[in-house]
Amino acid sequence: MKIIKDPVHGYVEADALALRLLDSGVVQRLRHVTQLGFANLVYPGANHTRFEHSLGTMHLAGLMSGQLGLDRDETKLVTTAALLHDIGHGPFSHVTEPVMEEFTGRSHHQIDRLVREGATAGILEGDGLDPAEVCAVVAGKHRLASIIHGSLDVDRMDYLMRDAHYTGVPYGTVDAHRLIRSTIFTESGIALHEGGINAAESLLIARTLMRPAVYFHHVSRIATSMFVHALREEVQNTPGTDAHELMRMDDAACMERLKHSSCEITRDLARRVYARDLYKRALYIGEDRVNAAAFRQELGPAREREIAREIAETAGVTEDEVLVDIPRLPRALSMEVRVRNSHAMVEIEEVSPLINTLNDTRRQQWRLGVYTIQEHRDTVEQAATEVLRVKRATKQDKLVVT
């Protein structure tokens, strides 16, 4: 057993199996994959990595396993899955997820090819674990998966606390220990004691407040859009480029590859992101000013490029000087857990009216962005307004955008 000092949880214990996995290539790579992508362009302290987040998630998974009364083998399975749950991430974490899904056909939750063969499989099998079962937990297809892949999962608890710590944003406050102590395991999954409602609500509030302040901050979104376009151009227009290979790189290797690409567009965008010479907002609007129904489907980068080309043509600028960013519309918050009170099991929405308020807030936070270089902002704004059929702004909408 080894003790590791963590700035969020204090001391984290790592047993012999965890130490062998921590020394493996797939986990060590996470030291060089930032947790928050380009959020450090806004918050200089946000340089923490998927490695430390994985340690924290493993720690909380162990605590929850104990609270739920799991046996030794079940606990080992859950904590191992928690440690490995992010090894499928591409460079800069969620920044490259759309490119991964588009060109490799998988998401970061699908870690089978990293776990079911090679050194990692040998480590797991040598300790009596089935690699396929570990993958099932990470993918959310196992009866214990909700511990790290559910509404009250330890993954979410750790990243909210950790992201708040490193950004300095005070909204990610989660009473993880109270929440864990309030959980019980039922046939339908994780449930709460009635006394844990406030702790569960605090997690929902933290998620809601961290979205605009950190996860969807406009500077980070602009840098992400630029980098995604650079990656797509590299995959599509540079001969011999393998998307799978790009997604297995760490942050530095991927950035250097793009900065020195033979593709001029890729090279220029990557160098601008690296130097924080970013595009500006030409349009940044909420759901109330566009036909939101048209964006109910998940459009993806390819469709965003089609819209960007149409806006660029209307504005009379080159197509690579316009980027369109259409995030997925936020799904309604639902804890997907039940609450045990003195009488019966009830849905948490029945005892927490706060959830409906938070859902309204999340919808109001959503923004569609159109980005361009400084000198084209006015022209692109007019073109985007026409192409997207943007409704006229009310007086309260007319805020200065910088």
ABEGO torsion letter per residue (X at the ends): XBBBBBAAAEBBBBBAAAAAAAABAAAAAAAABBAAEAAAAABAABABBAAAAAAAAAAAAAAAAAAAGBBAAAAAAAAAAAAAAAAABBBGEAAAAAAAAAAAGBBAABAAAAAABEAAAAAAAAAGBBAAAAAAAAAGABAAAAAABBAABAAAAAAAAAAAAAAGBAAABBBAAAAAAABBBBAAEBBBBAAAAAAAAAAAAAAAAAAAAAAABAAAAAAAAAAAAAAAAAAAABBGBBAAAAAABBAAAAAAAAAABABAAAAAAAAAAAAGBBBBBABBBBAAABBAAAAABBAEAAAAAAAAAAAAAAAGBBAAABBBBBBBBBBBBBAGBBBBBAABBBBAAAABAAAAAAAAAAAAABBBBBBBBAAAAAAAAAAAAAAAGBBBBBAAABBBBX
